[in-house]
Amino acid sequence: MDSGRKFKVVKGDSLERVRTGAPENLPERFAHRALGMQASEIRSLFAVASRPEIVSLAGGMPNLSALPMQMMASVTEKLISENGAEALQYGNGQGHPRLREQICDVMALEGIRAHPDDVVVTTGSQQALDLISRIFIDPGDVVLVEAPSYVGALGTFKQYEASVVHINMDQDGLIPQALANAIKSIKASGRKIKFLYLIPNYQNPAGVLLPADRRTEILDIARREGIFIVEDNPYGLLGFEKPSPNAMRASDSENVIYLGTFSKTIAPGLRVGWALVPQSLKDKMVIASESSILCPSNFTQLVISNYLANQPWRDQITSFAKLYKERRDAALSALDKYFPKNATWTKPAGGFYIWITLPPEIDTNALMPKAIAAKVAYVPGTAFYADGFGSWSLRISYCYPTVERITEGIKSLAGVIKSEMEARQIN
């Protein structure tokens, strides 16, 4: 029976379903972890930000104008015509063996020496985050994250009922001493820390780059304290001036779980990412993945595999980095020209994002309707904290709009902020 609904007969033999509202006491039927599920602030912005008249500095959508679509069409056509029976069939739960070998070649660009047996292909790196959380987190366990941190990770940790503790950052990323102090305090309270999650390269949302000496210090702290590091690295190959330091996983194969993705260097719609895990965790990851999706898409894996085998993919990454650098430069120039002098912002050397800090009297959540009215969208800073902190901050993304639209949007946003400061008499 379809509880909570009724039907009426209409023309012919068809039935029209009439909605009568949610079933009675529906929330009482949910699992406990489902009660806290809610859309992220970024997702809720998409409906507004996607309107053509709005300059969206909100979502971090890769700009695919630099990706030769005819080339991708030929890769796909060749795959179907020559290997369609395999591409359209179920695949290996751990991921296609050839792609796992190629992923090791990609990671070698950041100093990682890995074996394909330790790679687990996932449906984007977001699924890898979910699998790691499912394996490690019991309700109430502590997960350490940067302050601010990636909204998608925060949502996953919340879903598994973790207690998220933010660790302070500065212009060079996570502060090692702040990490050591937090671990000491948490352990003294009797709580259990499961892992440290961080994005060392061109961090989302702050855009900062963790230098090599801090990476070493953080690795030493984590090893000493018996804490795994989950190193999320979507942007590491998208440096503008020089390569990023070697991945943390390059220095520690036993204590670092490394997450990668092709969403930023090829295309997000293919939904192919991976986790490089210590050998001791591989079986658990594969079992968790198989119970979730059975196997990652053979088709999209083989599209990427054929692309990596037959196309100049390193040159393509260089093209993407050049495109994003032009947009970063336009964003920084517009901020310098139009924003109030008592605002500060990061100056990313790669990636997609700039983090802006305003006077504490400004609430960027409350300011959003005025920004939308001025035809510009951003993400309020509170989206990147588990505890509602950061109301005077915001993130802008320069990756998708044109240079002209970036300048237009930042100019409009500056006008909204200046008007708010005048109304509040902030000098």
C-alpha positions in Angstrom: 0.0 0.0 0.0 1.1 3.6 -0.6 0.5 5.0 2.9 -0.4 8.6 3.1 -1.6 9.0 -0.4 -5.0 8.6 -2.2 -6.0 8.1 -5.8 -8.9 9.1 -8.0 -10.0 7.8 -11.4 -9.6 10.2 -14.3 -10.0 9.7 -18.1 -9.9 6.2 -19.4 -8.2 3.6 -17.1 -5.4 6.0 -15.9 -4.9 6.9 -12.3 -3.9 10.3 -11.0 -1.9 10.3 -7.8 -3.0 13.1 -5.4 -0.4 14.2 -2.9 -1.8 14.5 0.6 1.4 15.6 2.4 4.1 13.6 4.1 3.1 10.4 6.0 2.1 11.0 9.6 5.1 11.2 12.0 7.6 10.8 9.2 10.6 12.2 11.1 10.0 9.5 13.8 10.7 6.9 11.1 14.0 8.3 10.1 17.3 6.8 11.3 18.9 9.1 13.8 21.7 10.2 11.4 19.1 11.3 8.9 17.6 13.9 11.2 20.5 16.3 10.7 20.7 16.0 6.9 20.3 19.3 5.2 21.4 20.9 1.9 24.7 22.8 2.0 24.7 26.5 1.7 26.4 26.2 -1.7 23.9 23.8 -3.1 21.0 26.0 -2.0 22.6 28.9 -3.8 22.8 27.1 -7.2 19.2 27.8 -8.2 19.8 31.5 -7.8 23.4 31.7 -9.0 22.6 29.8 -12.2 20.3 32.6 -13.5 22.0 34.1 -16.5 21.8 37.7 -15.2 23.7 36.7 -12.0 27.5 36.8 -11.9 28.2 33.6 -9.9 31.3 33.8 -7.8 29.9 31.0 -5.7 30.3 27.5 -7.1 33.7 26.1 -7.9 32.7 24.7 -11.3 35.7 23.9 -13.6 35.8 25.9 -16.8 35.6 23.4 -19.6 36.2 26.0 -22.4 39.8 24.9 -22.5 38.8 21.2 -23.0 38.7 20.3 -26.7 35.2 18.8 -27.0 35.9 17.3 -30.4 38.8 15.4 -29.0 36.7 14.1 -26.1 34.1 13.0 -28.7 36.6 11.1 -30.7 38.0 9.4 -27.5 34.4 8.3 -26.6 33.5 7.2 -30.1 36.6 5.1 -30.4 36.0 3.5 -27.1 32.5 2.4 -28.0 33.4 1.2 -31.5 36.5 -0.8 -30.4 35.8 -1.7 -26.8 32.1 -1.1 -26.2 31.3 -4.5 -24.8 33.7 -4.0 -21.9 33.0 -0.3 -21.4 29.3 -0.9 -21.0 29.6 -3.9 -18.7 30.0 -4.2 -14.9 33.6 -3.8 -13.8 36.0 -4.4 -11.0 34.9 -3.2 -7.6 38.3 -1.7 -7.0 38.5 0.1 -10.3 39.8 -0.8 -13.8 43.4 -2.2 -13.5 44.7 -0.1 -16.4 43.3 3.1 -15.0 44.8 2.3 -11.6 48.2 2.0 -13.2 47.7 5.4 -15.0 46.6 7.0 -11.7 50.0 6.0 -10.3 51.7 7.9 -13.1 49.6 11.0 -12.4 50.4 10.9 -8.7 54.1 10.5 -9.6 54.0 14.2 -10.7 53.7 15.1 -7.0 56.4 12.7 -5.7 54.2 9.7 -4.9 55.5 6.2 -5.6 52.5 3.9 -5.4 51.4 0.5 -6.5 48.1 0.1 -8.4 46.9 -2.5 -5.9 46.7 0.3 -3.3 44.5 2.5 -5.5 40.7 2.3 -5.1 38.7 4.1 -7.8 35.7 6.0 -6.6 32.8 8.0 -8.0 34.6 11.3 -7.5 36.7 11.9 -4.5 33.5 12.8 -2.6 32.6 9.1 -2.5 36.1 8.4 -1.1 35.3 10.8 1.8 32.1 9.0 2.5 33.8 5.6 2.5 36.5 6.7 4.8 33.9 8.2 7.2 31.9 5.1 7.1 34.9 3.0 8.0 36.3 5.1 10.8 33.7 7.3 12.4 31.5 6.3 15.3 29.0 8.9 16.6 30.9 11.4 18.8 34.4 10.6 17.4 36.5 13.7 16.7 37.6 14.6 13.2 40.2 17.4 12.9 39.8 19.9 10.0 41.2 23.2 8.9 39.5 26.4 9.8 37.8 27.0 7.4 37.3 23.7 5.5 35.6 22.2 2.5 31.8 22.2 2.8 31.4 18.8 1.2 33.7 17.2 3.8 31.9 18.9 6.7 28.6 17.6 5.4 29.9 14.0 5.2 31.4 14.1 8.7 28.1 15.5 10.1 26.2 12.8 8.4 28.3 10.2 10.3 27.8 12.1 13.5 31.4 13.1 14.0 32.4 15.9 16.3 34.3 18.3 14.1 37.1 20.4 15.6 38.6 23.2 13.5 42.3 23.9 13.7 43.5 27.5 13.1 45.2 28.5 9.8 47.2 31.5 8.6 48.4 32.6 5.2 50.5 29.4 5.0 47.8 27.0 5.9 47.2 24.8 9.0 49.4 25.9 11.9 51.3 22.8 13.3 51.4 24.1 16.9 47.7 24.8 16.9 47.2 21.1 15.8 49.4 19.8 18.6 47.6 22.0 21.1 44.2 20.8 19.9 45.2 17.1 20.0 46.5 17.5 23.6 43.3 19.2 24.7 41.0 16.6 23.0 42.8 13.6 24.4 42.8 15.1 27.9 39.0 15.3 27.7 38.9 11.6 26.9 37.6 11.9 23.4 38.8 9.8 20.5 40.4 11.4 17.4 40.0 9.4 14.2 41.8 11.5 11.6 43.0 14.9 10.4 41.4 16.0 7.1 43.2 18.7 5.2 43.6 20.2 1.7 47.3 21.2 1.5 47.3 22.6 -2.1 45.4 25.8 -2.9 42.9 25.0 -0.2 39.1 25.1 -0.5 37.9 27.6 0.5 41.0 29.7 1.5 43.2 29.2 -1.5 46.4 28.9 0.6 49.3 26.5 0.0 50.9 24.5 2.9 54.7 24.8 2.6 56.9 21.8 2.7 58.3 22.4 6.2 54.8 22.5 7.7 53.9 19.3 5.9 56.8 17.5 7.5 55.9 18.9 11.0 52.3 17.9 10.6 53.2 14.4 9.5 55.5 14.1 12.5 52.7 15.2 14.9 50.2 12.8 13.3 52.6 9.8 13.5 53.5 10.6 17.1 49.8 10.8 18.1 48.6 7.8 16.1 46.3 9.8 13.9 45.6 9.2 10.2 45.9 12.1 7.8 43.3 12.3 5.0 45.1 14.4 2.3 42.5 15.7 -0.2 44.3 17.0 -3.3 41.9 18.2 -6.1 44.0 21.2 -7.1 47.6 20.1 -6.7 48.5 20.2 -10.4 46.9 23.6 -11.0 49.6 25.8 -9.6 50.2 29.1 -11.5 53.8 30.1 -10.8 55.5 26.9 -9.8 54.7 23.3 -8.8 53.2 22.7 -5.4 55.4 20.8 -2.9 55.4 17.0 -3.0 52.2 15.5 -1.6 52.3 14.5 2.0 51.6 10.9 0.9 55.0 11.0 -0.8 56.7 11.0 2.6 54.4 8.6 4.5 52.7 5.6 2.9 51.4 4.1 6.1 49.7 7.1 7.8 48.3 9.1 4.9 45.2 8.4 2.9 45.4 10.3 -0.3 42.4 11.4 -2.3 42.6 12.5 -5.9 40.1 13.3 -8.7 39.9 14.0 -12.4 37.1 16.5 -11.9 39.5 19.5 -12.0 42.0 18.3 -14.5 39.7 16.7 -17.1 35.9 17.0 -16.4 33.7 16.7 -13.3 30.8 15.1 -15.2 32.8 11.9 -15.6 32.8 11.5 -11.8 36.0 9.6 -11.4 38.2 10.0 -8.4 40.4 7.7 -6.3 41.8 6.9 -2.9 45.4 5.8 -2.4 45.3 3.9 0.9 47.7 2.0 3.1 47.7 -1.7 2.2 46.1 -2.5 5.6 43.0 -0.4 4.6 42.6 -1.5 1.0 40.2 -4.4 1.6 37.9 -2.4 3.9 37.7 0.4 1.2 36.9 -2.0 -1.5 34.2 -3.8 0.6 32.7 -0.5 1.6 32.7 0.7 -2.0 31.1 -2.5 -3.4 28.3 -2.3 -0.8 27.7 1.3 -1.9 27.9 1.2 -5.7 28.9 -2.3 -6.6 31.6 -1.0 -8.9 32.6 2.4 -10.3 31.5 3.2 -13.9 33.5 1.1 -16.4 32.5 3.5 -19.1 33.8 6.7 -17.6 36.9 5.0 -16.3 37.8 3.8 -19.8 37.1 7.2 -21.3 39.6 8.7 -18.9 42.0 5.8 -19.4 41.9 6.2 -23.2 42.3 9.9 -22.8 45.4 9.5 -20.7 46.9 6.9 -23.0 46.3 8.8 -26.3 46.1 12.5 -25.6 48.6 15.2 -24.4 47.0 15.4 -20.9 49.9 17.2 -19.3 49.6 20.0 -21.9 45.8 20.1 -21.2 46.5 20.6 -17.5 48.9 23.4 -18.4 46.1 25.0 -20.5 43.7 24.8 -17.6 46.2 26.4 -15.2 46.8 29.3 -17.7 43.1 29.9 -17.9 42.6 29.9 -14.2 45.6 32.2 -13.6 44.1 34.8 -16.0 40.9 34.7 -14.0 42.8 34.8 -10.6 44.7 37.9 -11.8 41.4 39.6 -12.9 39.9 38.8 -9.5 42.8 40.1 -7.5 43.0 43.3 -9.7 39.3 44.0 -9.2 39.6 43.4 -5.4 42.4 45.9 -5.2 40.5 48.4 -7.3 37.0 48.2 -5.8 37.0 46.6 -2.4 37.1 48.7 0.9 40.6 49.1 2.4 39.6 47.4 5.7 38.8 44.1 3.9 41.6 41.5 3.4 41.8 38.5 1.2 44.1 35.6 0.3 46.2 35.6 -2.9 46.2 32.0 -4.2 49.0 30.6 -6.2 46.8 28.0 -7.8 43.3 26.5 -7.6 39.9 28.1 -7.7 39.3 30.3 -4.6 39.9 33.5 -2.7 38.9 33.9 0.9 37.8 37.4 1.9 37.6 38.7 5.5 35.4 41.8 6.2 35.0 43.8 9.4 33.3 41.7 12.1 30.2 43.8 12.1 29.3 42.6 8.6 27.2 39.4 8.4 27.7 37.9 4.9 24.7 35.7 5.3 22.4 38.7 5.9 24.2 40.5 3.1 23.4 37.8 0.5 19.9 39.0 -0.6 21.4 42.5 -1.3 24.2 40.9 -3.3 21.7 38.9 -5.4 19.7 42.0 -6.0 23.0 43.5 -7.3 23.3 40.5 -9.6 26.3 38.8 -7.9 26.5 35.6 -5.8 29.2 34.3 -3.4 29.3 31.8 -0.5 29.1 33.1 3.1 31.9 32.0 5.3 29.7 30.1 7.8 29.3 27.4 5.1 32.9 26.3 5.8 32.6 25.9 9.5 30.9 23.2 11.5 29.9 25.6 14.3 28.5 28.6 12.5 31.7 30.6 12.8 33.0 32.9 10.1 29.9 35.2 9.5 32.2 38.1 8.5 34.0 36.1 5.8 33.1 34.9 2.3 34.5 32.8 -0.5 34.6 33.8 -4.1 35.5 31.5 -7.0 37.1 32.8 -10.1 37.3 29.6 -12.1 34.1 29.7 -14.2 33.1 33.3 -15.2 34.9 35.2 -17.9 37.5 37.9 -17.0 34.9 40.6 -17.8 32.2 39.0 -15.7 34.6 38.5 -12.7 35.4 42.2 -12.8 31.7 43.1 -13.1 30.8 40.8 -10.2 33.5 42.0 -7.8 32.7 45.6 -8.6 29.0 45.0 -7.8 29.8 43.1 -4.6 32.1 45.8 -3.5 29.3 48.3 -3.9 27.0 46.2 -1.7 29.6 45.9 1.0 30.5 49.6 1.0 26.8 50.5 1.3 26.5 48.2 4.3 29.5 49.6 5.9 28.2 53.1 5.4 24.9 52.2 6.9 26.7 50.7 9.9 29.1 53.6 10.1 32.1 51.3 9.7 35.3 53.2 8.7 
